[in-house]
Amino acid sequence: MLRHYRMFAAYNRWANTQVYAAAAELSDAEFRSDHGAFFGSLHRTLNHLIVADRIWMKRFSGAGEAPTTLDALLFEELDALAAARKAEDERIIAWMDTLDEAALAADFTYVPLTQPGEFTQPLAPALAHLFNHQTHHRGQCHMTLTALGKPSLTLDLIYFLRSEGREWM
């Protein structure tokens, strides 16, 4: 499973690169326009993804800053948001490289933002959530881009594996 999660970390970085390249082609008005995604705009959705990753990484590693709300706007400008995304993706990959199979099976305890009280669970299912959450909201980013009349993005894992992700095959 460790290799599988490391592959997801690399895929995550690749897919985020595709989304941010598409976002860079938008006008500021398009970037901020609400098209019905859970967080509304591409701007807010991309901010949420960094927020959530920072929250989970703080829980997992004990390091870094963790926002206290899921809809926090950490970055107003796309350039700063993109730089933060790149750094966060590298942080996830580097942290994944510190894990072993025992760490995946070990429990960790955290307090969810959405409900009071501690919750304890094994690390592996929480990592699955981290990567699935990214995919879920990237799908909303894709929907927003196509609603703006932009080309559809190819974000499927198999395309990553057939290109830059060949090492994971």
C-alpha positions in Angstrom: 0.0 0.0 0.0 2.9 2.4 0.6 3.9 2.4 -3.0 0.2 2.9 -4.0 -0.1 6.0 -1.8 3.2 7.4 -3.0 1.9 7.0 -6.6 -1.2 8.9 -5.5 1.0 11.7 -4.1 2.8 11.9 -7.5 -0.5 11.8 -9.4 -1.9 14.5 -7.2 0.9 16.8 -8.0 0.6 16.1 -11.8 -3.2 16.6 -11.8 -2.9 19.8 -9.8 -0.4 21.1 -12.4 -3.0 20.5 -15.1 -5.7 22.4 -13.2 -3.4 25.3 -12.4 -2.2 25.6 -16.0 -5.9 25.8 -17.1 -6.6 28.3 -14.4 -3.8 30.5 -15.6 -5.6 30.9 -18.9 -8.6 32.5 -17.2 -9.4 36.1 -16.8 -9.6 37.2 -13.1 -13.4 37.5 -13.5 -13.7 33.9 -14.8 -11.4 32.7 -12.0 -13.6 34.2 -9.3 -17.0 33.5 -10.9 -19.4 31.2 -9.1 -20.4 28.2 -11.2 -22.1 26.1 -8.6 -19.2 24.1 -7.2 -19.4 23.4 -3.5 -17.1 26.4 -2.8 -18.5 28.3 -5.8 -15.6 29.6 -7.9 -12.4 28.0 -9.0 -10.6 30.5 -6.8 -12.5 29.3 -3.7 -12.3 25.6 -4.6 -8.5 25.8 -5.1 -8.1 27.6 -1.8 -10.2 24.9 -0.1 -7.9 22.2 -1.4 -4.9 23.8 0.1 -6.8 24.5 3.3 -7.8 20.8 3.6 -4.4 19.5 2.7 -2.8 21.7 5.4 -5.3 20.6 8.0 -4.7 16.9 7.2 -0.9 17.3 7.0 -0.9 19.0 10.4 -2.9 16.1 11.8 -0.6 13.5 10.1 2.8 15.0 10.7 2.2 17.5 13.6 4.0 20.2 11.5 2.8 23.2 9.6 -0.1 25.7 9.9 -3.7 24.4 9.9 -6.5 26.8 9.1 -9.5 26.6 11.4 -12.3 26.8 8.8 -12.7 24.8 5.6 -13.7 27.8 3.6 -10.7 30.0 4.6 -9.3 32.2 1.8 -5.6 31.8 2.2 -4.6 33.4 -1.1 -6.3 36.1 -3.2 -4.1 35.9 -6.3 -3.6 32.9 -8.5 0.2 33.2 -8.6 0.4 33.0 -4.8 -2.1 30.2 -4.8 -0.2 28.2 -7.4 3.1 28.6 -5.5 1.4 27.4 -2.3 -0.1 24.4 -4.2 3.3 23.4 -5.6 4.9 23.7 -2.1 2.1 21.7 -0.5 2.3 18.9 -3.2 6.1 18.7 -2.6 5.5 18.6 1.1 3.0 15.7 0.8 5.4 13.7 -1.4 8.4 14.3 0.9 6.3 13.3 3.9 5.1 10.1 2.1 8.7 9.2 1.7 9.2 9.2 5.5 6.5 6.5 6.0 6.7 2.8 6.2 4.1 0.1 6.2 3.9 0.2 10.0 3.1 3.9 9.9 0.2 3.2 7.5 -1.3 0.7 9.9 -0.7 2.8 13.0 -3.5 4.8 14.6 -3.5 8.6 14.9 -5.9 10.8 16.8 -7.3 14.2 15.7 -10.2 16.6 16.3 -12.3 17.2 13.3 -13.3 20.8 12.5 -16.9 19.7 11.8 -17.6 17.9 15.1 -16.3 18.1 18.6 -14.3 15.3 20.2 -11.3 13.3 19.3 -11.3 10.7 16.6 -8.8 7.8 16.3 -8.3 5.8 13.2 -5.5 4.1 11.2 -3.5 6.4 8.9 -4.1 4.4 5.7 -7.8 5.2 5.3 -7.2 8.8 6.2 -4.6 9.0 3.4 -7.1 7.5 1.0 -9.4 10.3 2.0 -6.8 12.9 1.4 -6.2 11.9 -2.1 -9.9 11.1 -2.9 -10.8 14.6 -1.5 -8.4 16.1 -4.0 -9.9 14.2 -6.9 -13.4 15.1 -5.8 -12.7 18.8 -5.8 -10.5 18.7 -8.9 -13.6 17.3 -10.6 -15.5 20.4 -9.5 -12.6 22.5 -10.9 -13.0 20.6 -14.2 -16.7 21.3 -14.2 -16.1 25.0 -13.6 -13.6 25.2 -16.4 -16.0 23.5 -18.9 -18.9 25.7 -17.7 -16.7 28.7 -18.7 -16.4 27.1 -22.1 -12.8 26.0 -21.7 -11.4 22.7 -23.0 -12.0 19.6 -20.9 -9.0 18.5 -18.9 -7.6 15.0 -19.0 -7.0 14.2 -15.3 -7.5 10.4 -15.2 -4.9 8.5 -13.3 -4.3 6.2 -16.3 -3.1 9.2 -18.4 -0.6 10.1 -15.6 0.6 6.5 -15.6 1.0 6.5 -19.4 3.0 9.7 -19.3 5.0 11.2 -16.4 3.9 8.4 -14.0 5.5 5.5 -15.9 7.7 4.7 -12.9 4.5 3.6 -11.0 3.5 1.0 -13.6 
